[in-house]
Amino acid sequence: MGALARAGESRAQEGPAEATEQAKQYLTFSVSGESFAIAISAIKEIIEYRAPTDVPMMPPFIRGVINLRGRVVPVVDLSVRFGRSPMEVVRRTCIVILEIHEGDERQEIGAVVDAVSAVVDIPAADIEPPPQFGARLRADFIGGMGRLAEKFVIILNVDRVLSVEELATLGGMVENAPV
Protein backbone atom coordinates (compact mmCIF):
# COMPACT_ATOMS: atom_id res chain seq x y z
CA MET A 1 0.00 0.00 0.00
CA GLY A 2 2.89 2.37 0.73
CA ALA A 3 4.21 2.07 -2.83
CA LEU A 4 0.83 3.07 -4.22
CA ALA A 5 0.69 6.06 -1.87
CA ARG A 6 4.13 7.13 -3.05
CA ALA A 7 3.05 6.67 -6.67
CA GLY A 8 0.12 8.99 -6.00
CA GLU A 9 2.47 11.60 -4.52
CA SER A 10 4.80 11.46 -7.54
CA ARG A 11 1.77 11.87 -9.84
CA ALA A 12 1.48 15.50 -8.73
CA GLN A 13 4.99 16.18 -10.07
CA GLU A 14 4.37 14.75 -13.53
CA GLY A 15 3.85 16.74 -16.69
CA PRO A 16 0.78 16.65 -18.99
CA ALA A 17 2.06 13.74 -21.13
CA GLU A 18 2.53 11.49 -18.10
CA ALA A 19 -0.86 12.54 -16.67
CA THR A 20 -2.56 11.46 -19.91
CA GLU A 21 -0.86 8.07 -19.68
CA GLN A 22 -1.81 7.81 -16.00
CA ALA A 23 -5.53 8.18 -16.83
CA LYS A 24 -5.45 4.64 -18.24
CA GLN A 25 -4.47 3.16 -14.88
CA TYR A 26 -7.12 2.11 -12.39
CA LEU A 27 -7.10 0.84 -8.83
CA THR A 28 -9.31 -2.23 -8.56
CA PHE A 29 -10.97 -3.15 -5.29
CA SER A 30 -13.97 -5.02 -3.92
CA VAL A 31 -17.07 -3.80 -2.12
CA SER A 32 -19.68 -6.32 -1.00
CA GLY A 33 -18.15 -9.00 -3.20
CA GLU A 34 -18.24 -6.92 -6.40
CA SER A 35 -15.25 -5.59 -8.34
CA PHE A 36 -14.87 -1.86 -8.92
CA ALA A 37 -12.19 0.45 -10.28
CA ILE A 38 -11.27 4.09 -9.80
CA ALA A 39 -8.86 6.07 -11.95
CA ILE A 40 -5.49 6.33 -10.21
CA SER A 41 -5.51 10.08 -10.89
CA ALA A 42 -8.29 10.52 -8.26
CA ILE A 43 -6.45 8.58 -5.54
CA LYS A 44 -4.21 10.32 -3.03
CA GLU A 45 -3.34 7.30 -0.88
CA ILE A 46 -4.55 4.10 0.71
CA ILE A 47 -4.47 3.72 4.47
CA GLU A 48 -5.14 0.93 6.90
CA TYR A 49 -8.68 0.99 8.27
CA ARG A 50 -9.13 2.95 11.46
CA ALA A 51 -12.44 3.53 13.19
CA PRO A 52 -13.77 6.97 12.26
CA THR A 53 -15.12 9.39 14.83
CA ASP A 54 -18.90 9.36 14.65
CA VAL A 55 -20.56 12.63 13.65
CA PRO A 56 -24.22 13.00 14.68
CA MET A 57 -26.94 13.63 12.11
CA MET A 58 -24.99 12.38 9.11
CA PRO A 59 -26.49 10.17 6.39
CA PRO A 60 -26.07 6.43 7.12
CA PHE A 61 -23.38 5.99 4.44
CA ILE A 62 -21.04 8.44 6.19
CA ARG A 63 -19.20 6.44 8.85
CA GLY A 64 -17.68 9.56 10.40
CA VAL A 65 -14.40 11.45 10.08
CA ILE A 66 -10.73 10.62 10.54
CA ASN A 67 -7.75 12.80 11.35
CA LEU A 68 -5.34 12.49 8.44
CA ARG A 69 -2.17 14.40 9.30
CA GLY A 70 -4.17 17.20 10.90
CA ARG A 71 -6.94 17.32 8.27
CA VAL A 72 -10.53 16.24 8.90
CA VAL A 73 -11.49 13.70 6.24
CA PRO A 74 -15.06 12.33 5.98
CA VAL A 75 -15.26 8.56 5.49
CA VAL A 76 -17.96 7.03 3.27
CA ASP A 77 -19.07 3.39 3.43
CA LEU A 78 -19.39 2.59 -0.30
CA SER A 79 -21.52 -0.46 0.42
CA VAL A 80 -24.20 1.67 2.10
CA ARG A 81 -23.81 4.40 -0.54
CA PHE A 82 -24.66 1.72 -3.12
CA GLY A 83 -27.84 0.77 -1.21
CA ARG A 84 -26.48 -2.36 0.46
CA SER A 85 -25.77 -3.43 4.04
CA PRO A 86 -22.97 -1.72 5.96
CA MET A 87 -19.54 -3.14 5.25
CA GLU A 88 -18.12 -5.52 7.83
CA VAL A 89 -14.60 -4.53 8.80
CA VAL A 90 -12.12 -7.38 8.28
CA ARG A 91 -8.34 -7.65 8.16
CA ARG A 92 -8.04 -6.41 4.53
CA THR A 93 -10.53 -3.53 4.90
CA CYS A 94 -8.90 -0.20 4.12
CA ILE A 95 -9.71 3.42 3.40
CA VAL A 96 -8.95 4.83 -0.03
CA ILE A 97 -8.35 8.58 0.22
CA LEU A 98 -9.70 10.29 -2.89
CA GLU A 99 -9.50 13.85 -4.13
CA ILE A 100 -12.88 15.03 -5.39
CA HIS A 101 -13.24 18.17 -7.53
CA GLU A 102 -16.31 20.40 -7.20
CA GLY A 103 -15.82 23.43 -9.41
CA ASP A 104 -12.59 25.09 -8.30
CA GLU A 105 -12.57 23.36 -4.91
CA ARG A 106 -10.88 20.08 -3.99
CA GLN A 107 -12.05 17.89 -1.13
CA GLU A 108 -10.46 14.78 0.32
CA ILE A 109 -12.89 11.98 1.08
CA GLY A 110 -12.14 8.51 2.40
CA ALA A 111 -13.94 5.49 0.95
CA VAL A 112 -14.08 2.25 2.92
CA VAL A 113 -13.46 -0.79 0.71
CA ASP A 114 -13.38 -4.52 1.53
CA ALA A 115 -9.98 -5.02 -0.07
CA VAL A 116 -7.72 -3.40 -2.64
CA SER A 117 -6.82 -5.75 -5.50
CA ALA A 118 -4.34 -4.22 -7.96
CA VAL A 119 -3.46 -1.32 -10.21
CA VAL A 120 -4.32 -2.28 -13.78
CA ASP A 121 -4.04 -0.70 -17.20
CA ILE A 122 -7.34 -0.60 -19.07
CA PRO A 123 -7.07 0.73 -22.62
CA ALA A 124 -9.87 3.04 -23.75
CA ALA A 125 -10.85 0.41 -26.34
CA ASP A 126 -11.64 -2.01 -23.48
CA ILE A 127 -14.03 0.35 -21.71
CA GLU A 128 -17.70 -0.09 -22.58
CA PRO A 129 -20.41 2.48 -21.78
CA PRO A 130 -22.46 1.92 -18.62
CA PRO A 131 -25.39 -0.46 -19.03
CA GLN A 132 -28.75 1.22 -19.63
CA PHE A 133 -30.59 -1.25 -17.40
CA GLY A 134 -29.96 -4.02 -14.93
CA ALA A 135 -27.16 -2.32 -13.01
CA ARG A 136 -27.52 -2.44 -9.25
CA LEU A 137 -26.04 1.07 -9.03
CA ARG A 138 -27.30 4.46 -10.08
CA ALA A 139 -26.34 4.91 -13.72
CA ASP A 140 -24.56 8.20 -13.01
CA PHE A 141 -22.25 6.40 -10.55
CA ILE A 142 -20.83 4.27 -13.38
CA GLY A 143 -18.17 5.78 -15.63
CA GLY A 144 -17.91 2.64 -17.73
CA MET A 145 -17.38 -1.10 -17.72
CA GLY A 146 -13.73 -2.07 -18.02
CA ARG A 147 -12.94 -5.40 -19.64
CA LEU A 148 -10.33 -7.41 -17.73
CA ALA A 149 -9.70 -10.78 -19.39
CA GLU A 150 -13.11 -12.50 -19.45
CA LYS A 151 -14.88 -10.34 -16.87
CA PHE A 152 -15.88 -6.72 -16.36
CA VAL A 153 -15.01 -4.31 -13.59
CA ILE A 154 -17.30 -1.36 -12.85
CA ILE A 155 -15.37 1.89 -13.28
CA LEU A 156 -16.80 4.39 -10.84
CA ASN A 157 -17.37 8.05 -11.60
CA VAL A 158 -16.00 9.24 -8.23
CA ASP A 159 -17.10 12.83 -8.78
CA ARG A 160 -20.71 11.53 -8.81
CA VAL A 161 -20.45 8.74 -6.22
CA LEU A 162 -18.78 11.07 -3.75
CA SER A 163 -20.19 14.39 -4.95
CA VAL A 164 -19.48 16.87 -2.15
CA GLU A 165 -22.56 18.87 -3.12
CA GLU A 166 -24.85 15.82 -3.06
CA LEU A 167 -23.34 14.52 0.20
CA ALA A 168 -23.95 17.94 1.79
CA THR A 169 -27.53 17.99 0.50
CA LEU A 170 -28.19 14.51 1.86
CA GLY A 171 -26.58 15.50 5.15
CA GLY A 172 -28.91 18.52 5.31
CA MET A 173 -31.93 16.28 4.67
CA VAL A 174 -30.92 14.09 7.61
CA GLU A 175 -30.40 17.14 9.85
CA ASN A 176 -33.85 18.50 8.97
CA ALA A 177 -35.63 15.15 9.32
CA PRO A 178 -38.27 15.01 12.08
CA VAL A 179 -37.12 13.21 15.20
C-alpha positions in Angstrom: 0.0 0.0 0.0 2.9 2.4 0.7 4.2 2.1 -2.8 0.8 3.1 -4.2 0.7 6.1 -1.9 4.1 7.1 -3.1 3.0 6.7 -6.7 0.1 9.0 -6.0 2.5 11.6 -4.5 4.8 11.5 -7.5 1.8 11.9 -9.8 1.5 15.5 -8.7 5.0 16.2 -10.1 4.4 14.7 -13.5 3.9 16.7 -16.7 0.8 16.6 -19.0 2.1 13.7 -21.1 2.5 11.5 -18.1 -0.9 12.5 -16.7 -2.6 11.5 -19.9 -0.9 8.1 -19.7 -1.8 7.8 -16.0 -5.5 8.2 -16.8 -5.5 4.6 -18.2 -4.5 3.2 -14.9 -7.1 2.1 -12.4 -7.1 0.8 -8.8 -9.3 -2.2 -8.6 -11.0 -3.1 -5.3 -14.0 -5.0 -3.9 -17.1 -3.8 -2.1 -19.7 -6.3 -1.0 -18.1 -9.0 -3.2 -18.2 -6.9 -6.4 -15.2 -5.6 -8.3 -14.9 -1.9 -8.9 -12.2 0.4 -10.3 -11.3 4.1 -9.8 -8.9 6.1 -11.9 -5.5 6.3 -10.2 -5.5 10.1 -10.9 -8.3 10.5 -8.3 -6.4 8.6 -5.5 -4.2 10.3 -3.0 -3.3 7.3 -0.9 -4.5 4.1 0.7 -4.5 3.7 4.5 -5.1 0.9 6.9 -8.7 1.0 8.3 -9.1 3.0 11.5 -12.4 3.5 13.2 -13.8 7.0 12.3 -15.1 9.4 14.8 -18.9 9.4 14.6 -20.6 12.6 13.6 -24.2 13.0 14.7 -26.9 13.6 12.1 -25.0 12.4 9.1 -26.5 10.2 6.4 -26.1 6.4 7.1 -23.4 6.0 4.4 -21.0 8.4 6.2 -19.2 6.4 8.8 -17.7 9.6 10.4 -14.4 11.4 10.1 -10.7 10.6 10.5 -7.7 12.8 11.3 -5.3 12.5 8.4 -2.2 14.4 9.3 -4.2 17.2 10.9 -6.9 17.3 8.3 -10.5 16.2 8.9 -11.5 13.7 6.2 -15.1 12.3 6.0 -15.3 8.6 5.5 -18.0 7.0 3.3 -19.1 3.4 3.4 -19.4 2.6 -0.3 -21.5 -0.5 0.4 -24.2 1.7 2.1 -23.8 4.4 -0.5 -24.7 1.7 -3.1 -27.8 0.8 -1.2 -26.5 -2.4 0.5 -25.8 -3.4 4.0 -23.0 -1.7 6.0 -19.5 -3.1 5.3 -18.1 -5.5 7.8 -14.6 -4.5 8.8 -12.1 -7.4 8.3 -8.3 -7.6 8.2 -8.0 -6.4 4.5 -10.5 -3.5 4.9 -8.9 -0.2 4.1 -9.7 3.4 3.4 -8.9 4.8 0.0 -8.3 8.6 0.2 -9.7 10.3 -2.9 -9.5 13.8 -4.1 -12.9 15.0 -5.4 -13.2 18.2 -7.5 -16.3 20.4 -7.2 -15.8 23.4 -9.4 -12.6 25.1 -8.3 -12.6 23.4 -4.9 -10.9 20.1 -4.0 -12.1 17.9 -1.1 -10.5 14.8 0.3 -12.9 12.0 1.1 -12.1 8.5 2.4 -13.9 5.5 0.9 -14.1 2.3 2.9 -13.5 -0.8 0.7 -13.4 -4.5 1.5 -10.0 -5.0 -0.1 -7.7 -3.4 -2.6 -6.8 -5.7 -5.5 -4.3 -4.2 -8.0 -3.5 -1.3 -10.2 -4.3 -2.3 -13.8 -4.0 -0.7 -17.2 -7.3 -0.6 -19.1 -7.1 0.7 -22.6 -9.9 3.0 -23.7 -10.9 0.4 -26.3 -11.6 -2.0 -23.5 -14.0 0.3 -21.7 -17.7 -0.1 -22.6 -20.4 2.5 -21.8 -22.5 1.9 -18.6 -25.4 -0.5 -19.0 -28.7 1.2 -19.6 -30.6 -1.2 -17.4 -30.0 -4.0 -14.9 -27.2 -2.3 -13.0 -27.5 -2.4 -9.3 -26.0 1.1 -9.0 -27.3 4.5 -10.1 -26.3 4.9 -13.7 -24.6 8.2 -13.0 -22.2 6.4 -10.5 -20.8 4.3 -13.4 -18.2 5.8 -15.6 -17.9 2.6 -17.7 -17.4 -1.1 -17.7 -13.7 -2.1 -18.0 -12.9 -5.4 -19.6 -10.3 -7.4 -17.7 -9.7 -10.8 -19.4 -13.1 -12.5 -19.5 -14.9 -10.3 -16.9 -15.9 -6.7 -16.4 -15.0 -4.3 -13.6 -17.3 -1.4 -12.8 -15.4 1.9 -13.3 -16.8 4.4 -10.8 -17.4 8.0 -11.6 -16.0 9.2 -8.2 -17.1 12.8 -8.8 -20.7 11.5 -8.8 -20.4 8.7 -6.2 -18.8 11.1 -3.7 -20.2 14.4 -5.0 -19.5 16.9 -2.2 -22.6 18.9 -3.1 -24.8 15.8 -3.1 -23.3 14.5 0.2 -23.9 17.9 1.8 -27.5 18.0 0.5 -28.2 14.5 1.9 -26.6 15.5 5.2 -28.9 18.5 5.3 -31.9 16.3 4.7 -30.9 14.1 7.6 -30.4 17.1 9.8 -33.8 18.5 9.0 -35.6 15.2 9.3 -38.3 15.0 12.1 -37.1 13.2 15.2 
